[in-house]
Amino acid sequence: MPRERYDGPILKIDGLSVSFAAHCGDIPAVTEFPLRVMPGEAVVFVLEYGSSKSTVALGMMQDMGRNIATLSACDLRRLRGHAIAIIYQPPVASLNPAMKVGAQLMKVPMMTVSDM
């Protein structure tokens, strides 16, 4: 019997909050971050340097139903690149704050095609 097609979100976060422990108490880094990803969608964070993009991504991975920090190296290799991935943007490839984001993102496909 065929499976019923699922049309709900593949990832739903209602309020991710991440804090860092410090000697003076917890310091909030991310507060009540919501996210919904539907089948076939990809998520890209395009924000300024230091805006907690990596903290959100790492917090989401810790909140996916199991703590990946406790996985063996072998289990992590199976997971990375297949089920989850973080692609860090090197500083030399960062977006130019003096240009509109759309104009910069349009250059990516043009550069890729012309470099072939």
C-alpha distances in whole Angstrom, upper triangle without the diagonal:
4,7,9,12,15,18,21,23,23,26,28,32,34,37,38,41,43,46,49,51,55,58,58,55,51,51,49,47,44,44,41,39,36,33,30,28,25,22,24,28,30,33,37,40,43,45,49,50,50,48,45,42,42,42,39,37,38,38,34,33,35,33,29,29,31,34,34,38,37,35,36,37,34,32,33,33,30,29,32,31,27,26,30,33,37,39,42,45,48,51,52,49,49,49,53,54,56,53,51,47,46,48,48,44,45,47,44,42,46,47,44,44,48,48,46
4,6,9,12,15,18,20,20,23,25,29,31,35,35,39,40,44,46,49,52,56,56,53,49,49,46,44,41,41,38,36,33,30,27,24,21,19,20,24,27,29,33,36,39,42,46,47,47,44,42,39,39,39,37,34,35,35,32,31,33,31,27,27,29,32,32,36,35,33,35,35,33,30,31,31,28,27,29,28,25,24,27,30,33,35,39,41,45,48,49,46,46,46,49,50,52,50,47,43,42,45,44,40,41,43,40,39,42,43,40,41,44,45,43
4,6,9,12,14,17,16,20,22,25,27,31,31,35,37,40,43,45,49,52,52,49,46,45,42,41,38,37,34,33,29,27,23,21,18,16,18,21,24,27,30,33,36,39,43,44,44,41,39,36,36,36,33,31,32,32,28,27,29,27,24,23,26,29,29,33,32,30,32,33,31,28,29,29,26,24,27,26,23,21,24,27,31,33,36,39,42,45,46,43,43,43,47,47,50,47,44,41,40,43,42,38,39,41,39,37,41,42,39,40,43,43,42
4,6,9,12,15,15,19,20,24,25,29,30,34,36,39,42,44,48,51,52,48,45,44,41,40,36,36,33,31,27,25,21,19,16,14,17,20,23,25,29,32,35,38,41,43,43,40,38,35,35,35,32,30,32,31,27,27,29,27,23,23,26,29,30,33,33,32,34,35,33,29,30,31,27,26,28,27,24,22,25,28,31,33,36,38,42,45,46,43,43,42,46,46,48,46,43,40,38,41,41,37,38,41,38,37,40,42,39,40,43,44,42
4,6,9,12,12,16,18,22,24,27,28,32,34,37,40,43,46,50,50,46,43,42,39,37,34,34,30,28,25,22,18,16,13,11,13,16,19,22,26,29,32,34,38,39,40,37,35,32,32,33,30,28,30,29,25,25,27,25,22,22,25,28,28,32,32,31,33,34,32,28,29,29,26,24,26,25,21,20,22,25,28,30,33,35,39,41,43,40,39,39,42,42,45,42,39,36,34,37,37,34,34,37,34,33,36,38,35,36,40,40,39
4,6,9,9,13,14,18,20,23,24,28,30,34,36,39,43,46,46,43,39,39,35,34,30,30,27,25,21,18,15,13,10,9,12,14,17,19,23,26,29,31,35,36,36,34,32,29,29,30,26,25,26,26,22,22,24,22,19,19,22,25,26,29,30,28,31,32,30,27,27,28,24,22,24,23,20,18,20,23,25,28,31,33,36,39,41,37,37,36,40,40,42,40,37,34,32,36,35,32,33,36,33,32,36,37,35,36,39,40,39
4,7,9,12,13,17,18,22,23,27,29,33,36,39,42,46,45,42,38,37,34,32,29,28,25,23,19,16,12,11,8,7,10,12,15,17,21,24,27,29,33,35,35,32,30,27,28,28,25,24,26,25,21,22,24,22,19,20,23,26,27,30,31,30,32,33,32,28,28,29,26,23,25,24,21,19,20,23,25,27,30,31,35,37,39,36,35,34,37,37,40,37,34,31,30,33,33,29,30,33,31,30,34,35,33,34,38,38,38
4,7,9,9,13,14,18,19,23,26,29,32,35,39,42,42,38,35,34,31,29,26,25,21,19,16,13,10,9,7,8,11,12,15,16,20,22,25,27,31,32,32,29,27,25,26,26,22,21,23,22,18,19,21,19,16,17,21,23,24,28,29,28,31,31,31,27,27,28,25,22,24,23,20,18,19,21,23,25,28,30,34,36,38,35,34,33,36,36,38,36,33,30,29,33,32,29,30,33,31,31,34,36,34,35,38,39,38
4,5,6,10,12,15,16,20,22,26,29,32,35,39,39,35,32,31,27,26,22,22,18,16,13,10,6,5,4,6,10,10,12,13,16,18,22,24,27,29,28,25,24,21,22,22,18,17,19,18,15,16,18,15,13,15,18,21,21,25,26,25,28,29,28,25,24,25,23,20,21,20,18,15,16,18,20,22,24,26,30,32,34,31,30,30,33,33,35,33,30,27,27,30,30,26,28,31,29,28,32,33,31,33,36,36,36
4,7,10,13,16,16,20,22,25,28,31,34,38,38,35,31,30,27,25,22,22,19,17,14,11,8,6,6,6,9,9,11,12,16,18,21,23,27,28,28,25,23,20,20,20,17,15,17,17,13,13,16,14,11,13,16,18,18,22,23,22,25,25,25,21,20,21,19,16,17,17,14,11,12,15,17,20,22,25,28,31,33,30,29,29,32,33,35,33,31,27,27,30,29,26,28,30,28,27,31,32,30,32,35,35,35
4,7,10,13,12,16,18,22,24,27,30,34,34,31,27,26,23,21,18,18,16,13,11,8,6,5,7,9,11,10,11,11,14,15,19,21,24,25,24,22,19,17,17,17,14,12,14,13,9,11,13,11,8,11,14,16,16,19,21,21,24,24,24,21,19,21,19,16,17,17,15,12,11,14,15,18,20,23,26,29,31,28,27,27,31,30,34,32,29,26,26,29,28,25,28,30,27,28,31,32,30,32,35,35,35
4,6,9,10,14,16,20,23,26,29,33,32,29,25,25,21,20,16,16,13,11,8,6,5,6,9,11,14,13,13,12,15,16,19,21,24,25,24,21,19,17,18,17,13,13,15,13,10,12,14,10,10,12,15,17,18,21,22,22,26,27,27,23,22,24,23,19,20,20,19,15,15,17,18,20,22,24,28,30,32,30,28,28,31,31,34,32,30,26,27,30,29,26,29,31,29,30,33,34,33,35,38,38,38
4,6,6,10,13,17,20,23,26,29,29,25,22,21,18,16,13,12,9,7,5,5,6,9,12,15,17,15,15,13,15,15,19,19,22,23,22,19,16,15,16,14,11,12,13,11,8,11,12,9,9,11,14,16,17,19,21,22,25,26,27,24,22,24,24,20,20,21,20,17,15,17,17,20,21,24,27,28,31,29,27,27,30,29,33,32,29,26,27,30,29,27,30,32,30,31,34,35,34,36,39,39,39
4,7,10,13,17,20,23,26,29,28,25,21,21,17,17,13,11,7,7,5,7,8,12,14,18,20,18,18,16,18,17,20,20,23,24,23,19,17,17,18,16,13,14,16,13,11,14,15,11,12,14,17,18,20,22,24,25,29,30,31,27,26,28,27,23,24,25,24,21,19,21,21,23,24,26,30,31,34,32,29,29,32,30,33,33,30,27,28,32,31,29,32,34,32,33,37,37,36,39,42,41,42
4,6,10,13,17,19,22,25,24,21,18,17,13,13,10,7,4,5,5,8,11,14,17,20,23,20,19,17,18,17,20,19,21,22,20,17,15,15,16,14,11,13,14,11,10,14,14,11,13,15,17,18,19,21,23,25,28,29,31,27,26,28,28,24,24,25,25,22,20,21,20,23,23,25,28,29,32,31,28,28,30,29,32,32,30,27,28,32,31,29,32,34,33,34,37,38,37,40,42,42,43
4,7,10,14,16,20,23,22,19,15,15,11,10,7,7,5,5,7,9,12,14,18,21,22,20,19,16,17,15,18,17,20,20,18,15,12,12,13,10,8,10,11,7,7,11,10,8,11,13,15,15,16,18,20,22,25,26,28,25,22,25,25,22,21,23,23,20,17,18,17,20,20,23,25,26,30,28,26,26,29,28,31,31,29,26,28,31,30,28,31,33,31,33,36,36,35,38,41,40,41
4,7,10,13,16,19,19,15,12,11,8,8,5,4,5,7,10,12,15,18,21,24,26,23,21,18,19,17,19,18,19,19,16,14,11,13,13,10,8,12,11,8,10,13,12,10,14,15,17,16,17,18,20,22,26,27,29,26,24,27,27,24,23,25,25,22,20,20,19,21,21,23,26,26,30,29,26,27,29,28,31,31,30,27,29,33,31,29,33,34,33,35,38,38,37,40,42,41,43
4,7,10,13,17,16,13,10,9,6,6,5,7,9,9,12,14,18,20,24,26,27,24,22,19,19,17,19,18,18,18,15,13,10,12,11,7,8,11,10,7,10,12,10,11,14,16,16,14,16,15,18,21,24,25,27,25,22,25,26,23,22,24,25,22,19,19,18,20,19,22,24,24,28,27,25,26,28,27,31,31,30,28,30,33,31,30,33,34,32,35,38,37,36,40,42,41,42
4,7,9,13,13,10,6,5,4,5,7,8,11,12,16,18,22,24,27,30,31,28,26,23,22,20,22,19,20,18,15,14,11,14,13,9,11,14,12,10,13,15,13,14,17,19,19,16,18,17,19,22,25,26,29,27,24,27,28,25,25,27,28,25,22,22,20,23,21,23,25,25,29,29,26,27,30,28,32,33,32,30,32,35,33,32,36,37,35,37,40,39,39,42,44,43,44
4,6,10,11,8,5,5,6,7,10,12,15,16,19,21,25,26,30,32,33,30,28,25,24,21,23,21,20,18,15,15,12,15,14,10,13,15,13,11,15,16,14,16,19,21,20,17,18,16,19,22,24,25,28,26,24,27,29,26,25,27,29,26,23,23,21,23,21,23,24,24,28,28,26,28,30,29,32,34,33,31,34,36,34,33,37,37,35,38,41,40,39,43,44,43,45
4,7,8,6,4,6,9,10,13,15,18,19,22,24,28,30,33,35,36,34,31,28,28,25,27,24,24,22,18,18,16,19,17,14,16,18,16,15,18,19,17,18,22,22,21,18,20,17,20,23,25,26,29,28,26,29,31,28,27,30,31,29,26,26,24,26,24,27,27,27,31,32,30,31,33,32,36,37,37,35,38,40,37,37,41,41,39,42,45,43,43,46,48,46,48
4,5,5,6,7,10,12,15,17,20,22,25,27,31,33,36,39,39,37,34,31,30,27,28,26,24,22,18,19,17,20,19,16,19,21,19,18,21,22,20,22,25,26,25,22,23,20,23,26,28,29,32,31,29,32,34,31,30,33,34,32,29,29,26,28,26,28,28,28,31,32,30,32,34,32,36,38,38,36,39,41,38,38,42,42,40,43,46,44,44,48,49,48,50
4,6,8,10,13,16,19,20,23,25,29,31,34,36,40,42,43,40,38,35,34,31,32,29,28,25,22,23,21,24,23,20,23,25,23,21,25,26,23,25,29,29,28,25,26,23,25,29,31,31,35,34,32,35,37,34,33,36,38,36,33,32,30,32,30,31,31,31,35,36,34,35,37,35,39,41,41,39,42,44,42,42,46,46,44,47,49,48,48,52,53,51,53
4,7,8,12,15,18,19,22,24,28,30,34,36,40,42,43,40,38,35,34,30,31,28,27,25,22,22,21,24,23,20,23,25,24,22,26,27,25,26,29,30,29,26,28,25,28,31,33,34,37,36,34,37,39,36,35,38,39,37,34,33,31,33,31,32,32,32,35,36,34,35,36,35,38,40,40,38,42,44,42,42,45,46,44,47,50,48,49,52,53,52,54
4,6,10,13,15,16,19,21,25,27,31,33,37,39,40,38,35,32,32,29,30,27,26,25,21,21,19,22,22,18,20,23,21,19,23,24,22,22,26,27,26,23,25,23,25,28,31,32,35,34,31,35,36,33,33,35,37,34,31,31,29,31,29,31,32,31,35,36,33,35,36,34,38,39,39,37,40,43,41,40,44,45,43,46,49,47,47,51,52,51,53
4,6,9,12,12,15,17,21,24,27,29,33,35,37,34,32,28,28,25,27,24,24,22,18,18,16,19,18,15,17,19,18,16,19,21,18,19,23,23,23,20,22,20,23,26,29,30,33,31,29,32,33,30,30,32,33,31,28,28,26,28,26,28,29,29,33,33,30,32,34,32,35,37,36,34,37,40,38,37,41,41,40,43,45,44,44,48,49,48,50
4,6,9,11,14,16,19,22,26,28,32,34,35,32,30,26,25,22,24,21,20,19,15,15,13,16,16,13,15,18,17,15,18,20,18,19,23,24,24,21,23,21,24,27,29,30,33,31,29,31,33,30,29,31,33,30,27,26,24,26,24,25,26,26,30,30,27,28,30,28,32,33,33,31,34,36,34,34,38,38,37,40,42,41,41,45,46,45,47
4,6,7,10,12,16,18,22,24,28,31,32,29,27,23,23,19,21,18,18,17,14,12,11,14,14,11,12,15,15,12,15,18,16,17,20,22,22,20,22,21,23,26,29,30,32,30,28,30,32,28,27,29,31,28,25,24,22,24,22,24,25,25,29,29,26,26,28,26,30,31,30,28,31,34,32,31,35,36,35,37,40,39,39,43,44,43,45
4,7,10,11,14,17,20,22,26,29,29,26,24,20,19,16,17,15,15,14,10,9,7,10,11,8,9,12,12,11,13,16,15,16,19,21,21,19,20,19,23,25,28,28,30,28,25,28,29,26,25,26,28,25,22,21,19,20,19,20,22,21,25,25,22,23,25,23,27,28,27,25,28,30,28,28,31,32,31,34,36,35,35,39,40,39,41
4,7,7,11,13,17,19,23,25,26,23,21,17,17,14,16,14,15,15,12,9,7,9,11,8,7,11,11,9,11,14,14,14,17,19,20,18,19,19,23,24,28,28,30,28,25,27,28,25,24,25,26,24,20,20,18,20,19,20,22,22,26,25,22,23,25,23,27,27,26,24,26,29,27,26,30,31,30,32,35,35,34,38,39,39,40
4,6,9,13,16,19,23,26,27,24,22,19,19,16,18,16,17,18,15,12,11,13,14,11,10,13,14,11,13,16,16,14,17,19,21,20,21,22,24,26,30,30,32,30,27,30,31,27,26,27,28,25,22,22,21,23,22,23,26,26,29,28,25,25,27,25,29,29,27,25,28,31,29,28,32,33,32,34,37,37,37,40,42,41,43
4,6,10,13,16,20,23,25,22,21,18,18,16,18,17,19,20,18,14,13,14,16,13,10,14,15,12,12,16,15,13,16,18,20,20,21,22,25,26,30,31,33,30,27,30,30,26,26,27,27,24,22,22,21,23,23,24,27,27,31,29,27,26,29,27,30,30,28,26,27,31,30,28,32,34,32,34,37,37,37,40,42,42,43
4,7,10,13,17,20,21,18,17,14,14,13,15,14,17,18,16,13,11,11,13,11,8,11,13,10,10,14,14,12,14,17,19,19,20,21,24,25,29,29,31,28,25,28,28,24,23,24,24,21,19,19,18,20,20,21,24,25,28,26,23,23,26,24,27,27,25,22,24,28,26,25,28,30,28,30,33,34,33,36,38,38,39
4,7,10,14,17,19,16,15,13,14,13,16,16,19,20,19,15,14,13,15,14,10,12,14,12,10,14,15,13,14,16,19,19,21,22,25,26,29,30,31,28,26,28,27,23,23,23,23,20,18,19,18,20,21,22,26,27,30,27,25,24,27,26,29,28,25,23,24,27,27,24,27,30,28,30,33,33,33,35,38,38,39
4,7,10,13,15,12,12,9,11,11,14,15,19,20,20,16,15,13,15,14,10,11,14,12,10,13,15,12,13,16,18,19,20,22,24,25,28,28,29,26,24,25,25,21,21,20,20,17,15,16,16,18,19,21,24,26,28,26,24,23,26,25,28,27,24,21,22,26,25,22,25,27,26,27,30,31,30,32,35,35,36
4,7,10,12,10,10,9,12,13,16,18,21,23,23,20,18,16,18,17,14,13,16,15,12,14,16,14,13,16,19,20,21,23,26,25,28,29,29,26,24,26,24,21,21,20,19,16,15,17,17,19,21,23,26,28,30,27,26,25,28,27,30,29,26,23,23,26,26,23,25,28,26,26,30,31,30,32,35,35,35
4,7,8,6,7,7,11,13,16,18,22,24,24,21,19,16,18,18,14,13,16,16,12,14,17,15,13,16,19,20,20,23,25,24,27,27,27,24,22,23,22,19,18,17,16,14,13,15,15,17,20,21,25,27,29,26,25,24,27,27,30,28,25,22,22,25,24,21,23,26,24,24,27,28,27,29,32,32,32
4,6,6,8,10,14,16,19,21,25,27,27,24,23,20,21,22,18,17,20,19,16,17,20,18,15,18,21,23,23,26,28,27,29,29,29,26,24,25,23,20,20,19,17,15,15,17,18,20,22,24,28,30,32,28,27,27,30,30,32,30,27,24,23,26,26,22,24,27,25,24,28,29,27,29,32,33,32
4,6,9,11,15,18,21,24,27,29,29,27,25,22,23,24,20,18,21,21,17,18,21,19,16,18,21,23,23,26,28,26,28,28,27,24,23,23,21,19,19,17,15,13,14,16,18,20,23,25,28,31,32,29,28,28,31,32,34,32,29,25,24,27,27,23,24,27,24,24,27,29,26,28,31,31,31
4,7,10,13,17,19,23,26,28,29,26,25,22,22,24,21,19,21,22,18,19,22,21,18,21,23,25,24,27,29,27,29,28,27,25,23,23,21,19,19,16,14,13,14,15,17,18,21,23,26,29,30,26,26,26,29,30,32,29,26,23,22,25,24,20,21,24,21,20,24,25,23,24,28,28,27
4,7,10,13,16,19,23,24,25,23,22,18,19,21,18,16,19,20,16,17,21,19,17,20,22,24,23,26,28,27,29,28,28,25,23,23,22,19,18,16,15,14,13,14,15,16,19,20,24,26,27,24,23,22,26,26,29,26,23,20,19,22,21,18,19,22,19,19,22,24,22,23,27,27,27
4,7,10,13,16,19,21,22,20,19,15,16,18,15,13,16,17,14,15,19,18,16,20,21,22,21,24,26,25,27,26,26,23,21,21,20,17,16,14,13,12,11,11,12,12,15,16,20,22,24,20,20,19,23,24,26,24,21,18,17,20,19,15,17,19,17,17,21,21,20,22,25,25,25
4,7,10,13,16,18,18,16,15,12,13,15,12,10,14,15,12,13,17,16,15,19,21,21,20,22,25,24,27,26,26,24,21,22,21,18,16,15,15,14,11,11,10,11,13,14,18,20,22,19,18,17,21,21,24,22,20,16,16,19,18,15,17,19,17,18,21,22,21,23,26,26,27
4,6,9,13,14,16,14,13,10,11,14,12,10,14,15,14,15,18,18,18,22,23,23,21,23,26,26,28,26,27,25,22,22,23,19,17,15,17,16,13,11,10,10,11,11,15,16,18,15,14,13,17,17,20,19,16,13,13,16,15,12,15,17,14,16,19,20,19,22,24,24,25
4,6,9,11,12,10,10,7,9,12,10,9,13,14,13,15,18,18,18,22,23,22,21,23,26,26,28,27,28,26,23,24,24,21,19,18,19,18,15,13,11,10,10,10,14,15,17,15,12,12,15,15,18,17,16,12,14,17,15,13,16,18,16,18,21,21,21,24,26,26,27
4,7,9,12,10,11,8,11,14,12,12,16,17,17,18,21,22,22,26,27,26,25,26,29,29,31,30,31,30,26,27,27,24,22,20,22,21,18,16,13,12,11,10,13,13,15,13,10,9,12,11,15,14,12,9,11,14,12,11,14,15,14,17,19,19,20,23,24,24,26
4,7,8,6,9,7,11,13,12,13,16,17,17,19,21,22,23,27,27,26,25,26,30,30,32,31,33,31,27,28,29,26,24,23,25,24,20,18,15,14,12,11,14,13,15,14,10,9,12,10,14,14,13,10,13,16,14,13,17,18,17,20,22,22,23,26,27,27,29
4,6,6,9,9,12,13,14,15,17,18,19,21,23,24,25,29,29,28,27,27,31,31,33,32,34,33,29,30,31,28,25,25,27,26,23,20,17,16,13,11,13,11,14,13,9,9,10,9,12,13,13,11,15,17,14,15,19,19,19,22,24,23,24,27,28,28,30
4,6,8,8,10,12,13,14,16,18,19,21,22,24,25,29,29,27,25,25,29,30,31,30,32,31,27,28,30,27,24,24,27,26,22,20,16,15,12,10,11,9,12,12,9,10,12,11,14,16,16,14,18,19,17,17,21,21,20,23,25,24,25,28,29,28,31
4,6,8,9,10,12,13,14,15,17,19,20,22,24,27,27,25,24,23,27,28,30,29,31,30,27,28,30,27,24,25,27,26,22,20,16,16,13,12,13,12,15,15,12,14,15,14,18,19,19,18,21,23,20,20,24,24,23,27,29,27,28,31,32,31,34
4,6,8,9,9,12,14,14,15,18,19,20,22,25,25,24,23,23,27,28,30,29,32,30,27,28,29,26,24,24,26,25,21,19,16,16,14,13,15,14,18,17,14,14,16,14,18,19,18,16,20,22,20,20,23,24,23,26,28,27,28,31,33,32,34
4,5,5,6,9,10,10,12,14,15,16,18,22,22,20,19,19,23,24,27,26,28,27,23,25,26,23,21,22,24,22,18,17,13,14,12,13,15,15,19,18,15,16,19,18,21,22,21,19,22,24,22,21,25,26,24,27,29,29,29,32,34,33,35
4,5,5,6,9,10,11,13,14,15,17,20,21,19,18,19,22,23,25,24,26,25,21,23,24,21,18,18,21,19,15,13,10,11,10,11,13,14,17,16,14,14,17,17,21,21,20,17,19,22,19,18,22,23,21,24,26,25,25,29,30,29,31
4,5,5,6,8,10,11,12,14,16,19,19,17,15,15,19,20,22,21,23,22,18,20,21,18,16,16,19,17,14,12,8,10,8,10,13,14,17,16,15,16,19,20,23,23,23,20,22,24,22,20,24,24,22,25,28,26,26,29,31,30,31
4,6,5,6,8,10,11,12,14,17,17,15,15,14,18,19,22,21,24,22,19,21,22,19,17,19,21,19,15,14,11,13,12,14,16,17,21,20,18,19,22,22,26,26,25,22,25,27,25,23,27,28,26,28,31,30,30,33,35,33,35
4,6,5,6,9,10,10,12,16,16,15,15,15,19,20,23,22,24,22,19,21,22,18,17,18,19,17,14,13,11,13,13,15,18,19,22,21,19,20,23,22,26,25,24,21,23,26,24,22,26,27,25,27,30,30,29,32,34,33,35
4,5,5,6,9,10,11,14,15,13,13,14,17,17,20,20,21,19,16,18,18,15,13,14,16,13,10,9,7,10,11,13,16,18,21,20,18,19,23,23,26,26,24,21,23,26,23,21,25,26,23,25,28,28,27,30,32,31,32
4,5,5,6,9,10,13,13,11,10,10,14,14,17,17,19,17,14,16,17,14,13,14,16,14,10,10,9,12,12,15,17,19,23,21,20,22,25,25,29,29,28,24,26,29,26,25,28,29,26,28,31,30,29,32,34,33,34
4,5,5,6,9,12,12,10,10,11,14,16,19,19,21,19,16,19,20,16,15,17,18,16,13,13,12,15,15,18,21,22,26,24,23,24,27,27,31,30,29,26,28,31,28,26,30,31,29,30,34,33,32,35,37,36,37
4,5,5,6,10,11,10,11,12,15,16,19,19,21,18,16,18,18,14,14,16,16,13,10,11,11,14,15,18,21,23,26,25,23,24,27,27,31,30,28,25,27,30,27,25,28,30,27,29,32,32,30,33,36,35,36
4,5,5,9,8,8,7,9,12,12,15,16,17,14,12,14,14,11,11,13,13,10,8,9,10,14,15,18,21,23,26,25,24,25,29,29,33,32,30,27,28,31,29,26,29,30,28,29,32,32,30,33,36,34,35
4,6,8,7,5,6,8,10,11,15,16,17,15,13,16,16,13,13,16,16,13,11,13,13,17,18,21,23,25,29,27,26,28,31,31,35,35,33,30,31,34,32,30,33,34,31,33,36,35,34,37,39,38,38
4,6,7,7,9,11,13,14,17,19,20,17,15,19,18,15,16,18,17,14,12,14,15,19,20,23,26,28,31,29,28,29,32,32,36,35,33,30,31,34,32,30,33,35,32,33,37,36,35,38,40,39,40
4,6,7,9,12,13,13,17,18,18,15,14,17,16,12,14,16,15,11,10,13,14,18,20,23,26,28,31,29,28,30,33,33,37,36,34,30,31,34,32,30,33,34,31,32,36,35,34,36,39,38,38
4,7,9,12,12,13,16,18,19,15,15,18,16,14,16,18,17,13,13,16,18,22,23,27,30,32,35,33,32,33,37,37,40,39,37,34,35,38,36,33,36,38,35,36,39,39,37,40,43,41,41
4,6,9,9,9,13,15,16,12,12,15,15,12,14,17,16,13,13,16,17,21,23,26,29,31,34,33,32,34,37,37,41,40,39,35,36,39,37,34,37,38,35,36,40,39,37,40,43,41,41
4,5,6,7,11,13,15,12,11,15,15,12,14,17,17,14,13,15,16,20,21,25,27,29,32,31,30,32,36,36,40,39,38,34,36,39,36,34,37,38,35,36,40,39,37,40,42,41,41
4,5,5,9,10,12,9,7,11,12,9,10,14,14,12,11,12,14,17,19,22,24,27,30,29,28,30,34,35,38,38,37,33,34,37,34,32,35,36,32,34,37,36,34,37,39,38,38
4,6,8,10,13,11,9,13,14,12,13,16,17,15,14,15,15,18,19,23,24,27,30,29,29,31,34,35,39,38,38,34,36,38,35,33,37,37,34,36,39,37,36,39,41,39,39
4,7,9,12,10,9,13,14,13,14,18,18,17,16,17,18,22,23,26,28,30,33,33,32,35,38,39,42,42,41,38,39,42,39,37,40,40,37,38,42,40,38,41,44,42,42
4,7,8,6,6,10,10,10,12,15,15,14,14,16,17,20,22,26,27,30,33,32,32,34,38,39,42,42,41,37,39,41,38,36,39,39,35,37,40,39,36,39,42,39,39
4,5,5,6,9,10,11,12,16,16,16,16,17,19,21,23,27,28,31,33,32,33,36,39,40,44,43,43,39,40,42,39,37,40,40,36,37,41,39,37,40,42,39,39
4,6,5,6,9,10,10,14,15,15,15,15,17,19,21,24,25,28,30,30,31,34,37,38,42,41,41,37,39,40,37,35,38,37,34,35,38,36,34,37,39,36,36
4,5,5,7,9,10,13,13,14,15,16,18,20,22,26,27,30,32,31,32,35,39,40,44,43,42,38,39,41,38,36,38,38,34,35,38,36,34,36,39,36,35
4,5,5,6,9,12,12,12,12,14,17,19,22,25,27,30,32,31,32,34,38,39,43,42,41,37,38,40,37,34,37,37,33,34,38,36,33,36,39,36,36
4,5,5,6,10,10,10,10,11,13,16,18,22,23,26,29,27,28,31,34,36,39,38,37,34,35,37,34,31,34,34,30,31,35,33,31,34,36,34,33
4,5,5,8,9,10,10,11,13,15,18,21,23,26,28,27,28,30,34,36,39,38,37,33,34,36,33,30,33,33,29,30,33,31,29,31,34,31,31
4,6,8,7,8,10,11,15,17,20,23,25,28,30,29,30,32,35,37,40,39,38,34,35,37,34,31,33,33,30,30,33,32,29,32,34,32,31
4,6,6,5,6,9,12,15,17,21,23,26,28,27,27,29,33,34,38,36,35,31,32,34,31,29,31,31,28,28,32,31,28,31,33,32,31
4,5,6,5,6,9,11,14,17,19,23,25,23,24,26,30,31,35,33,32,29,29,31,28,26,28,28,25,25,29,28,25,28,30,28,28
4,6,6,5,8,10,13,16,18,22,23,21,22,24,28,30,33,31,30,26,27,29,26,23,25,25,22,22,26,24,22,24,27,25,25
4,6,7,11,13,16,19,22,25,27,25,25,27,31,32,35,34,32,28,28,30,28,25,27,27,24,24,27,27,24,26,29,27,26
4,7,11,13,17,20,23,26,28,25,26,27,31,32,35,34,32,28,28,31,28,25,28,28,25,25,29,28,26,28,31,30,29
4,7,10,13,16,19,22,25,22,22,24,28,29,32,31,29,25,26,28,26,23,26,26,23,24,27,27,24,27,30,28,28
4,6,10,13,16,19,21,19,19,21,25,26,29,28,27,23,24,26,23,20,23,24,20,21,25,24,22,25,27,26,26
4,6,10,12,15,18,16,16,18,21,23,26,25,24,20,22,24,21,19,22,22,19,21,24,23,21,24,26,25,26
4,6,9,13,14,12,13,15,19,20,24,22,22,18,20,21,18,16,19,19,16,18,21,19,18,21,23,21,22
4,6,9,12,10,10,13,16,18,21,21,21,17,19,21,17,16,19,19,16,19,21,19,19,22,24,22,24
4,6,8,7,7,9,13,15,18,17,18,15,17,18,14,13,17,16,13,17,19,17,17,20,21,20,22
4,6,5,7,10,13,15,18,18,19,17,19,19,15,15,19,17,15,18,20,17,17,21,22,20,22
4,5,5,9,11,13,16,16,18,16,19,19,15,16,19,17,16,20,21,18,19,23,23,21,24
4,6,9,10,13,15,16,18,16,18,18,14,15,18,15,14,18,19,16,17,21,20,18,22
4,7,9,12,14,14,15,13,15,15,11,12,14,12,11,15,16,13,14,18,18,16,19
4,7,9,12,12,13,11,14,14,10,11,14,13,12,16,17,15,17,20,20,19,22
4,6,9,8,9,7,10,10,7,9,12,11,11,15,16,15,17,20,20,20,23
4,5,6,8,8,11,10,8,11,13,12,13,17,17,16,19,21,21,21,24
4,6,7,8,12,11,10,13,15,15,16,20,20,20,22,25,24,25,28
4,7,9,12,11,10,14,15,15,17,20,20,20,23,25,24,25,28
4,6,9,7,7,10,12,12,14,17,17,17,20,22,21,22,26
4,6,6,7,9,10,12,14,16,16,17,20,21,22,23,26
4,6,5,6,9,10,11,14,15,16,18,20,20,21,24
4,5,5,6,9,10,12,13,15,16,18,19,20,23
4,6,5,7,9,11,11,13,15,16,17,19,21
4,5,5,7,10,10,11,13,15,16,17,19
4,5,6,8,9,10,12,14,15,16,18
4,5,6,7,9,11,12,13,15,17
4,6,5,6,8,10,10,12,14
4,5,5,6,9,10,11,13
4,5,5,6,9,10,11
4,5,5,6,8,10
4,6,5,6,9
4,6,5,7
4,5,6
4,5
4
